[in-house]
């Protein structure tokens, strides 16, 4: 299959950057356009500090504030360039990561969505759903789930069911 437009999500985590790297390698080999997407929740610095004080660091699946989202995209852009992608664009999307990827993929006519596997084998991922599972079930294009967790492949319910 020819992939002309590839979308990959990032939250700035090492797991997400591994997915970006894989997407960039595919984009470079085709060549294809690579679109880096960062979903975020717009919070002021004051709101971020209140949230951090109340619940600790923000969720590993949520980027809080535009500054954090811009930093995540810049790190992803650098990783994509290092992996050989030449046609790279970035976009910030307000909202939840899974929906942001799906909406952007539809608007951009994406042929492939790339996501990291983080969260897919966690208890919260099984109970509440994970970004990779949500995207793979609802996407109208191909989805590549990049294994980004430490160690070997894991099965649901394994005793070492933790993230990076």
N, CA and C atoms as a LAMMPS dump frame, in Angstrom:
ITEM: TIMESTEP
0
ITEM: NUMBER OF ATOMS
492
ITEM: BOX BOUNDS ff ff ff
-5.0000000000000000e+02 5.0000000000000000e+02
-5.0000000000000000e+02 5.0000000000000000e+02
-5.0000000000000000e+02 5.0000000000000000e+02
ITEM: ATOMS id mol type element x y z
1 1 1 N 0.836 -1.185 0
2 1 2 C 0 0 0
3 1 3 C 0.876 1.241 0
4 2 1 N 0.451 2.23 -0.706
5 2 2 C 1.165 3.519 -0.748
6 2 3 C 0.617 4.42 0.346
7 3 1 N 1.497 4.92 1.179
8 3 2 C 1.126 5.871 2.216
9 3 3 C 1.619 7.247 1.791
10 4 1 N 0.694 8.137 1.476
11 4 2 C 1.055 9.481 1.067
12 4 3 C 1.056 10.454 2.222
13 5 1 N 0.166 10.209 3.189
14 5 2 C 0.078 11.06 4.365
15 5 3 C 0.053 10.176 5.609
16 6 1 N 1.008 10.401 6.481
17 6 2 C 1.141 9.621 7.714
18 6 3 C 0.987 10.571 8.884
19 7 1 N 0.166 10.177 9.839
20 7 2 C -0.06 10.99 11.034
21 7 3 C 0.435 10.216 12.245
22 8 1 N 1.125 10.933 13.127
23 8 2 C 1.597 10.315 14.366
24 8 3 C 1.342 11.297 15.503
25 9 1 N 0.88 10.765 16.617
26 9 2 C 0.62 11.598 17.784
27 9 3 C 1.813 11.629 18.715
28 10 1 N 1.944 12.742 19.421
29 10 2 C 3.008 12.846 20.405
30 10 3 C 2.532 13.622 21.622
31 11 1 N 3.037 13.212 22.767
32 11 2 C 2.808 13.963 24.006
33 11 3 C 4.152 14.354 24.623
34 12 1 N 5.21 14.127 23.875
35 12 2 C 6.546 14.456 24.35
36 12 3 C 7.241 13.353 25.111
37 13 1 N 6.531 12.268 25.404
38 13 2 C 7.129 11.161 26.149
39 13 3 C 8.08 10.365 25.259
40 14 1 N 8.955 9.606 25.871
41 14 2 C 9.875 8.766 25.107
42 14 3 C 9.103 7.731 24.287
43 15 1 N 8.029 7.213 24.829
44 15 2 C 7.196 6.266 24.098
45 15 3 C 6.654 6.894 22.818
46 16 1 N 6.128 8.099 22.933
47 16 2 C 5.591 8.788 21.763
48 16 3 C 6.7 9.1 20.756
49 17 1 N 7.874 9.463 21.248
50 17 2 C 8.986 9.772 20.346
51 17 3 C 9.463 8.537 19.59
52 18 1 N 9.342 7.369 20.2
53 18 2 C 9.67 6.131 19.486
54 18 3 C 8.681 5.902 18.348
55 19 1 N 7.409 6.207 18.586
56 19 2 C 6.396 6.091 17.528
57 19 3 C 6.673 7.105 16.423
58 20 1 N 7.071 8.32 16.796
59 20 2 C 7.428 9.35 15.818
60 20 3 C 8.588 8.869 14.955
61 21 1 N 9.574 8.292 15.587
62 21 2 C 10.746 7.781 14.866
63 21 3 C 10.337 6.739 13.827
64 22 1 N 9.476 5.812 14.226
65 22 2 C 9.018 4.773 13.301
66 22 3 C 8.221 5.382 12.15
67 23 1 N 7.332 6.312 12.479
68 23 2 C 6.536 6.976 11.443
69 23 3 C 7.44 7.741 10.482
70 24 1 N 8.469 8.39 11.011
71 24 2 C 9.396 9.149 10.183
72 24 3 C 10.183 8.231 9.247
73 25 1 N 10.578 7.078 9.733
74 25 2 C 11.297 6.128 8.883
75 25 3 C 10.409 5.648 7.738
76 26 1 N 9.138 5.409 8.022
77 26 2 C 8.202 5 6.963
78 26 3 C 8.017 6.148 5.974
79 27 1 N 7.833 7.358 6.492
80 27 2 C 7.645 8.527 5.622
81 27 3 C 8.867 8.75 4.729
82 28 1 N 10.047 8.579 5.277
83 28 2 C 11.276 8.779 4.507
84 28 3 C 11.421 7.727 3.411
85 29 1 N 10.993 6.516 3.668
86 29 2 C 11.135 5.426 2.708
87 29 3 C 10.145 5.525 1.549
88 30 1 N 9.041 6.215 1.713
89 30 2 C 7.986 6.237 0.698
90 30 3 C 8.273 7.13 -0.492
91 31 1 N 8.522 8.355 -0.514
92 31 2 C 8.416 9.366 0.538
93 31 3 C 6.951 9.764 0.757
94 32 1 N 6.669 10.187 1.958
95 32 2 C 5.312 10.586 2.338
96 32 3 C 5.38 11.828 3.217
97 33 1 N 4.264 12.511 3.289
98 33 2 C 4.135 13.662 4.189
99 33 3 C 3.891 13.129 5.591
100 34 1 N 4.599 13.681 6.563
101 34 2 C 4.442 13.279 7.954
102 34 3 C 3.843 14.436 8.733
103 35 1 N 2.733 14.182 9.379
104 35 2 C 2.056 15.191 10.178
105 35 3 C 2.123 14.782 11.639
106 36 1 N 2.79 15.606 12.444
107 36 2 C 2.917 15.373 13.881
108 36 3 C 1.772 16.09 14.584
109 37 1 N 1.042 15.361 15.423
110 37 2 C -0.122 15.917 16.102
111 37 3 C 0.086 15.849 17.609
112 38 1 N -0.183 16.962 18.277
113 38 2 C -0.158 16.974 19.733
114 38 3 C -1.501 17.491 20.23
115 39 1 N -2.221 16.635 20.926
116 39 2 C -3.482 17.039 21.548
117 39 3 C -3.158 17.641 22.906
118 40 1 N -3.877 18.69 23.254
119 40 2 C -3.6 19.348 24.533
120 40 3 C -4.879 19.94 25.098
121 41 1 N -4.804 20.227 26.37
122 41 2 C -5.877 20.926 27.055
123 41 3 C -5.333 22.303 27.408
124 42 1 N -5.972 23.367 26.921
125 42 2 C -5.446 24.714 27.145
126 42 3 C -5.623 25.157 28.601
127 43 1 N -4.513 25.265 29.29
128 43 2 C -4.523 25.717 30.675
129 43 3 C -3.521 26.848 30.844
130 44 1 N -3.857 27.798 31.67
131 44 2 C -2.908 28.85 31.998
132 44 3 C -1.867 28.27 32.951
133 45 1 N -0.776 28.991 33.149
134 45 2 C 0.259 28.548 34.088
135 45 3 C -0.321 28.383 35.485
136 46 1 N -1.2 29.292 35.877
137 46 2 C -1.827 29.209 37.195
138 46 3 C -2.696 27.955 37.301
139 47 1 N -3.484 27.696 36.266
140 47 2 C -4.326 26.497 36.268
141 47 3 C -3.478 25.228 36.311
142 48 1 N -2.356 25.228 35.591
143 48 2 C -1.463 24.075 35.603
144 48 3 C -0.891 23.827 36.993
145 49 1 N -0.498 24.893 37.681
146 49 2 C 0.074 24.717 39.018
147 49 3 C -0.978 24.248 40.01
148 50 1 N -2.207 24.745 39.879
149 50 2 C -3.304 24.291 40.749
150 50 3 C -3.584 22.815 40.492
151 51 1 N -3.64 22.432 39.224
152 51 2 C -3.893 21.031 38.872
153 51 3 C -2.782 20.13 39.386
154 52 1 N -1.535 20.546 39.203
155 52 2 C -0.403 19.747 39.667
156 52 3 C -0.428 19.587 41.183
157 53 1 N -0.803 20.654 41.903
158 53 2 C -0.873 20.582 43.368
159 53 3 C -1.999 19.658 43.822
160 54 1 N -3.085 19.64 43.077
161 54 2 C -4.25 18.833 43.464
162 54 3 C -4.087 17.355 43.128
163 55 1 N -3.565 17.062 41.944
164 55 2 C -3.522 15.663 41.497
165 55 3 C -2.126 15.179 41.133
166 56 1 N -1.124 15.996 41.328
167 56 2 C 0.226 15.622 40.931
168 56 3 C 0.44 15.965 39.478
169 57 1 N 1.511 15.463 38.885
170 57 2 C 1.78 15.759 37.478
171 57 3 C 0.595 15.349 36.619
172 58 1 N 0.367 16.085 35.539
173 58 2 C -0.77 15.777 34.686
174 58 3 C -0.646 14.372 34.128
175 59 1 N -1.78 13.824 33.757
176 59 2 C -1.858 12.457 33.255
177 59 3 C -0.863 12.222 32.124
178 60 1 N -0.349 11.004 32.048
179 60 2 C 0.628 10.71 31.008
180 60 3 C 0.011 10.706 29.621
181 61 1 N -1.306 10.806 29.524
182 61 2 C -1.956 10.835 28.219
183 61 3 C -2.456 12.222 27.868
184 62 1 N -2.247 13.205 28.712
185 62 2 C -2.755 14.544 28.477
186 62 3 C -1.615 15.537 28.508
187 63 1 N -1.623 16.458 27.585
188 63 2 C -0.676 17.554 27.592
189 63 3 C -1.462 18.771 28.037
190 64 1 N -0.982 19.43 29.08
191 64 2 C -1.686 20.582 29.637
192 64 3 C -0.974 21.861 29.248
193 65 1 N -1.656 22.701 28.508
194 65 2 C -1.117 23.999 28.129
195 65 3 C -0.433 24 26.779
196 66 1 N -0.499 25.145 26.118
197 66 2 C 0.081 25.24 24.782
198 66 3 C 1.604 25.201 24.798
199 67 1 N 2.226 25.72 25.849
200 67 2 C 3.689 25.681 25.902
201 67 3 C 4.195 24.243 25.921
202 68 1 N 3.582 23.405 26.748
203 68 2 C 3.976 21.994 26.81
204 68 3 C 3.722 21.304 25.471
205 69 1 N 2.612 21.629 24.822
206 69 2 C 2.292 21.029 23.526
207 69 3 C 3.307 21.442 22.466
208 70 1 N 3.688 22.713 22.468
209 70 2 C 4.694 23.193 21.502
210 70 3 C 6.043 22.521 21.739
211 71 1 N 6.414 22.337 23.006
212 71 2 C 7.669 21.65 23.328
213 71 3 C 7.633 20.203 22.844
214 72 1 N 6.481 19.536 23.046
215 72 2 C 6.336 18.148 22.592
216 72 3 C 6.471 18.061 21.076
217 73 1 N 5.862 19.003 20.368
218 73 2 C 5.957 18.996 18.908
219 73 3 C 7.368 19.283 18.42
220 74 1 N 8.069 20.179 19.087
221 74 2 C 9.437 20.487 18.673
222 74 3 C 10.35 19.271 18.878
223 75 1 N 10.188 18.58 20.002
224 75 2 C 10.974 17.365 20.243
225 75 3 C 10.652 16.312 19.183
226 76 1 N 9.385 16.202 18.823
227 76 2 C 8.978 15.235 17.801
228 76 3 C 9.524 15.624 16.433
229 77 1 N 9.497 16.918 16.111
230 77 2 C 10.029 17.376 14.824
231 77 3 C 11.518 17.03 14.719
232 78 1 N 12.263 17.248 15.795
233 78 2 C 13.688 16.927 15.793
234 78 3 C 13.917 15.434 15.605
235 79 1 N 13.14 14.613 16.312
236 79 2 C 13.29 13.153 16.195
237 79 3 C 12.931 12.694 14.787
238 80 1 N 11.89 13.287 14.189
239 80 2 C 11.486 12.916 12.828
240 80 3 C 12.587 13.27 11.822
241 81 1 N 13.193 14.43 11.992
242 81 2 C 14.276 14.841 11.093
243 81 3 C 15.468 13.902 11.224
244 82 1 N 15.801 13.528 12.458
245 82 2 C 16.912 12.602 12.691
246 82 3 C 16.649 11.239 12.054
247 83 1 N 15.369 10.859 11.952
248 83 2 C 15.011 9.569 11.368
249 83 3 C 14.867 9.64 9.85
250 84 1 N 15.068 10.826 9.277
251 84 2 C 15.102 10.939 7.825
252 84 3 C 13.883 11.524 7.147
253 85 1 N 12.847 11.891 7.888
254 85 2 C 11.658 12.473 7.262
255 85 3 C 11.97 13.891 6.807
256 86 1 N 11.56 14.226 5.587
257 86 2 C 11.866 15.565 5.07
258 86 3 C 10.632 16.448 4.943
259 87 1 N 9.472 15.857 4.747
260 87 2 C 8.219 16.625 4.602
261 87 3 C 7.428 16.48 5.898
262 88 1 N 7.752 17.321 6.874
263 88 2 C 7.16 17.212 8.217
264 88 3 C 6.411 18.494 8.557
265 89 1 N 5.183 18.335 9.007
266 89 2 C 4.415 19.472 9.507
267 89 3 C 3.884 19.112 10.898
268 90 1 N 3.538 20.157 11.648
269 90 2 C 3.038 19.936 13.006
270 90 3 C 1.698 20.626 13.182
271 91 1 N 0.919 20.092 14.109
272 91 2 C -0.352 20.734 14.429
273 91 3 C -0.721 20.478 15.884
274 92 1 N -1.243 21.514 16.503
275 92 2 C -1.788 21.416 17.856
276 92 3 C -3.29 21.248 17.739
277 93 1 N -3.855 20.338 18.533
278 93 2 C -5.294 20.113 18.511
279 93 3 C -5.806 20.111 19.941
280 94 1 N -6.765 20.975 20.232
281 94 2 C -7.371 20.982 21.563
282 94 3 C -8.225 19.735 21.721
283 95 1 N -8.086 19.072 22.876
284 95 2 C -8.924 17.916 23.149
285 95 3 C -8.142 16.68 23.524
286 96 1 N -8.814 15.568 23.431
287 96 2 C -8.239 14.286 23.822
288 96 3 C -7.429 13.678 22.682
289 97 1 N -6.371 12.94 23.019
290 97 2 C -5.445 12.43 22.011
291 97 3 C -6.079 11.541 20.937
292 98 1 N -6.856 10.568 21.341
293 98 2 C -7.446 9.661 20.357
294 98 3 C -8.34 10.385 19.373
295 99 1 N -9.206 11.226 19.885
296 99 2 C -10.113 11.975 19.011
297 99 3 C -9.351 12.947 18.131
298 100 1 N -8.305 13.556 18.674
299 100 2 C -7.493 14.49 17.886
300 100 3 C -6.853 13.781 16.695
301 101 1 N -6.328 12.595 16.924
302 101 2 C -5.721 11.835 15.828
303 101 3 C -6.757 11.454 14.778
304 102 1 N -7.903 10.975 15.238
305 102 2 C -8.948 10.556 14.304
306 102 3 C -9.492 11.718 13.486
307 103 1 N -9.739 12.835 14.14
308 103 2 C -10.26 14.021 13.447
309 103 3 C -9.253 14.55 12.446
310 104 1 N -7.996 14.641 12.864
311 104 2 C -6.946 15.146 11.977
312 104 3 C -6.746 14.198 10.795
313 105 1 N -6.771 12.911 11.049
314 105 2 C -6.611 11.93 9.972
315 105 3 C -7.706 12.085 8.924
316 106 1 N -8.922 12.287 9.375
317 106 2 C -10.042 12.449 8.44
318 106 3 C -9.888 13.747 7.645
319 107 1 N -9.569 14.843 8.328
320 107 2 C -9.417 16.137 7.655
321 107 3 C -8.277 16.135 6.652
322 108 1 N -7.201 15.442 6.961
323 108 2 C -6.001 15.446 6.121
324 108 3 C -5.971 14.306 5.101
325 109 1 N -6.964 13.424 5.148
326 109 2 C -6.97 12.29 4.232
327 109 3 C -5.812 11.347 4.474
328 110 1 N -5.525 11.083 5.734
329 110 2 C -4.383 10.238 6.087
330 110 3 C -4.56 8.806 5.599
331 111 1 N -3.448 8.212 5.224
332 111 2 C -3.419 6.811 4.806
333 111 3 C -2.976 5.907 5.944
334 112 1 N -2.289 6.493 6.93
335 112 2 C -1.751 5.717 8.043
336 112 3 C -1.686 6.594 9.288
337 113 1 N -2.119 6.022 10.415
338 113 2 C -1.946 6.655 11.722
339 113 3 C -0.983 5.768 12.502
340 114 1 N 0.032 6.387 13.1
341 114 2 C 1.008 5.655 13.902
342 114 3 C 0.854 6.096 15.351
343 115 1 N 0.739 5.117 16.259
344 115 2 C 0.644 5.405 17.691
345 115 3 C 1.575 4.462 18.445
346 116 1 N 2.024 4.914 19.606
347 116 2 C 2.816 4.061 20.481
348 116 3 C 1.895 3.155 21.28
349 117 1 N 2.448 2.084 21.791
350 117 2 C 1.652 1.088 22.514
351 117 3 C 1.411 1.428 23.973
352 118 1 N 2.024 2.509 24.467
353 118 2 C 1.904 2.835 25.883
354 118 3 C 0.442 2.943 26.289
355 119 1 N 0.118 2.302 27.398
356 119 2 C -1.236 2.366 27.929
357 119 3 C -2.11 1.203 27.521
358 120 1 N -1.733 0.477 26.472
359 120 2 C -2.598 -0.581 25.967
360 120 3 C -2.645 -1.783 26.914
361 121 1 N -1.586 -2.005 27.686
362 121 2 C -1.549 -3.144 28.602
363 121 3 C -1.646 -2.737 30.069
364 122 1 N -2.154 -1.556 30.34
365 122 2 C -2.288 -1.121 31.722
366 122 3 C -3.699 -1.389 32.221
367 123 1 N -3.862 -1.418 33.516
368 123 2 C -5.19 -1.609 34.085
369 123 3 C -6.128 -0.492 33.648
370 124 1 N -5.664 0.76 33.736
371 124 2 C -6.528 1.869 33.323
372 124 3 C -6.838 1.776 31.84
373 125 1 N -5.881 1.34 31.033
374 125 2 C -6.117 1.166 29.612
375 125 3 C -7.181 0.13 29.334
376 126 1 N -7.17 -0.938 30.109
377 126 2 C -8.181 -1.985 29.933
378 126 3 C -9.55 -1.543 30.411
379 127 1 N -9.588 -0.77 31.48
380 127 2 C -10.878 -0.338 32.029
381 127 3 C -11.443 0.875 31.301
382 128 1 N -10.601 1.847 31.015
383 128 2 C -11.063 3.106 30.455
384 128 3 C -10.808 3.231 28.959
385 129 1 N -9.987 2.356 28.44
386 129 2 C -9.608 2.456 27.042
387 129 3 C -8.29 3.185 26.912
388 130 1 N -7.549 2.877 25.883
389 130 2 C -6.263 3.52 25.648
390 130 3 C -6.311 4.195 24.291
391 131 1 N -5.415 5.12 24.083
392 131 2 C -5.352 5.809 22.797
393 131 3 C -5.124 4.811 21.66
394 132 1 N -4.14 3.902 21.76
395 132 2 C -3.936 2.962 20.647
396 132 3 C -5.167 2.101 20.366
397 133 1 N -5.815 1.624 21.41
398 133 2 C -6.997 0.788 21.204
399 133 3 C -8.13 1.579 20.575
400 134 1 N -8.359 2.788 21.079
401 134 2 C -9.418 3.641 20.56
402 134 3 C -9.186 3.96 19.09
403 135 1 N -7.975 4.382 18.77
404 135 2 C -7.661 4.748 17.391
405 135 3 C -7.773 3.543 16.472
406 136 1 N -7.239 2.413 16.884
407 136 2 C -7.27 1.227 16.01
408 136 3 C -8.688 0.745 15.751
409 137 1 N -9.587 0.934 16.696
410 137 2 C -10.971 0.497 16.518
411 137 3 C -11.797 1.46 15.686
412 138 1 N -11.441 2.751 15.704
413 138 2 C -12.297 3.752 15.07
414 138 3 C -11.743 4.38 13.793
415 139 1 N -10.487 4.131 13.477
416 139 2 C -9.869 4.776 12.314
417 139 3 C -10.422 4.223 11.008
418 140 1 N -10.482 5.091 10.018
419 140 2 C -10.931 4.663 8.69
420 140 3 C -9.74 4.428 7.754
421 141 1 N -8.526 4.467 8.305
422 141 2 C -7.321 4.172 7.531
423 141 3 C -6.498 3.149 8.319
424 142 1 N -5.376 2.764 7.759
425 142 2 C -4.494 1.823 8.452
426 142 3 C -3.948 2.443 9.728
427 143 1 N -3.699 1.599 10.726
428 143 2 C -3.126 2.036 11.996
429 143 3 C -1.953 1.119 12.318
430 144 1 N -0.829 1.728 12.652
431 144 2 C 0.336 0.983 13.096
432 144 3 C 0.542 1.287 14.569
433 145 1 N 0.513 0.246 15.406
434 145 2 C 0.796 0.402 16.827
435 145 3 C 2.233 -0.052 17.046
436 146 1 N 3.087 0.908 17.389
437 146 2 C 4.51 0.646 17.562
438 146 3 C 4.746 0.184 18.993
439 147 1 N 5.402 -0.95 19.14
440 147 2 C 5.718 -1.458 20.474
441 147 3 C 6.787 -0.557 21.082
442 148 1 N 6.409 0.225 22.08
443 148 2 C 7.315 1.216 22.652
444 148 3 C 7.627 0.976 24.115
445 149 1 N 7.138 -0.124 24.652
446 149 2 C 7.354 -0.38 26.077
447 149 3 C 8.649 -1.143 26.281
448 150 1 N 9.255 -0.99 27.444
449 150 2 C 10.499 -1.689 27.772
450 150 3 C 10.258 -3.183 27.842
451 151 1 N 11.298 -3.952 27.583
452 151 2 C 11.191 -5.399 27.662
453 151 3 C 10.528 -5.96 26.419
454 152 1 N 10.163 -7.199 26.501
455 152 2 C 9.542 -7.87 25.379
456 152 3 C 8.048 -7.651 25.354
457 153 1 N 7.38 -8.261 24.383
458 153 2 C 5.933 -8.14 24.296
459 153 3 C 5.281 -8.666 25.568
460 154 1 N 4.19 -8.047 25.95
461 154 2 C 3.479 -8.439 27.169
462 154 3 C 2.062 -8.846 26.823
463 155 1 N 1.516 -9.652 27.662
464 155 2 C 0.13 -10.046 27.482
465 155 3 C -0.703 -9.427 28.582
466 156 1 N -1.971 -9.277 28.334
467 156 2 C -2.857 -8.726 29.353
468 156 3 C -2.81 -9.613 30.581
469 157 1 N -2.711 -8.953 31.737
470 157 2 C -2.729 -9.691 32.988
471 157 3 C -1.368 -10.18 33.44
472 158 1 N -0.289 -9.862 32.684
473 158 2 C 1.029 -10.319 33.122
474 158 3 C 1.437 -9.562 34.382
475 159 1 N 2.288 -10.141 35.166
476 159 2 C 2.665 -9.544 36.449
477 159 3 C 3.491 -8.279 36.265
478 160 1 N 4.078 -8.078 35.088
479 160 2 C 4.857 -6.866 34.878
480 160 3 C 4.131 -5.889 33.976
481 161 1 N 2.836 -5.754 34.179
482 161 2 C 1.945 -4.927 33.366
483 161 3 C 2.095 -3.453 33.707
484 162 1 N 3.254 -2.893 33.396
485 162 2 C 3.482 -1.487 33.678
486 162 3 C 4.002 -0.793 32.44
487 163 1 N 3.946 0.523 32.456
488 163 2 C 4.445 1.315 31.345
489 163 3 C 5.905 1.645 31.559
490 164 1 N 6.438 2.43 30.587
491 164 2 C 7.847 2.863 30.633
492 164 3 C 8.206 3.456 31.941
